[in-house]
């Protein structure tokens, strides 16, 4: 038997919805390039994708910082948050 998938929170669902929207935008960007669309249009969409990714990353970091990803009974330490911010800011 396969293990049951974890139950997602409303915050997880919102993040997944954002990521699916970004996925659609990336596919649209690929099509635009294949079609030879105007550079300004391509760059405008790319800028929107970047902003959406940044917003998604911030939402994920906010969830992490509030402790949703800590092990049961284990608090998220300030060092954990700093490490997560460094990963996000790469």
N, C-alpha and C positions, 0 to 999 in steps of 0.2 A: 504494500500500500504506500501511496505517496503521502508525505506529511501535509497537513492542512496549512494553507497559506495564512500568514499572520493577519489579524484583524486590523484594518487601517483606521486611523483617526480621521476626523473631519479635516484637520490640518494636512494630513498625508494626502487625502483626496484632493484638496485644493492645490497642493504642490504638483501632484500627478496631472491635474487638469492643465496647469500652466505648462508643464513639460510637454504634454501632448500638443498644445497650441504651438509651442516653440518648434516641435518636430515638424508640424505642418508648414511653419514659416520657412524652415530650412529646406524642405522639399520644394517650396515655392521659389526659393532662392536658386536652387539647382536648376529648376525649369527656366527661370529668367536668364541664367547664364547660357543654358543650352539654346535658347531662342535668340540670343544675342541682344537682349534688351538694353536699353539706355543705361549707361554707367551710373548716372545719378539715381535712377530707380533702384538699381542693385545695391548701391551704397546706402540708400535710405532704408531699405529692408534689412540690410546687414546691421545697421545701427539699431534698429528696433529689436533684432534678435539678441544683440549684445545686452541691451537694456533689460530685456525679458530674462536672460540668463542671470544677470546680476541680481535682479529682483528675486528670482527663484533661489539663488544662492543665499541671499540674505534671509529669506523665509526659512530655509533649511537650517541655517546657523541659529536663527532665533529659536527654533524648536529644540535644537541641540542644547543651546545655552539654558533653556528653561528646564532641562533635565529629561526630556522625553526619550533620549537615546541612552540614558544611563542604565546600568544593570539594576534590577529590582533591589531596593535597599541601599544602593550606592549613589552618592551624590556626585554631580559633575563639579570638578574642582576648577578654580580659576586657571590653572595650568592647562586643563583640558580645553577650556574655551579659547585660550591664547593659541594653542596648537591648532584648533579648528579654524580660527581666524587666519592664521598663517597659511593653512592649506587652501582656504578660499581665495586669499589674495595672491597666492602663488608667486 
